[in-house]
């Protein structure tokens, strides 16, 4: 049985967001209503609130995957990884249970969204 995404943040005309959505759809994962990042901005405080609701996060920087435990990090550390140059939450971003994922990383998506074993 596939897992479900609880919350999904997507930026139109973004290569990483398009690749993420294509992979998620190919895995037949149920998506909630998409929040369009071009229209709805999550600035620092709102982004930190969303992320702090989770226990762990997987954040990408380029091709690098960073797995972090949210409870062990300061707001500054989280913000430096999760926010873009404009000071808003980076996209694509989604939440699966108590995991928060930011950026596109095909292997991580398959690990988090693949068939339960």
Secondary structure, DSSP 4 states (H G I P E B T S, - for coil): -----SEEEE-TT-HHHHHHHHHHHHTTPPP-PEEETTTS--BHHHHHHHHHTSSEEEEEETTEEEEEEGGGS-HHHHHHHHB-TTSBB-SSEEEETTEEEES--HHHHHHHHS---
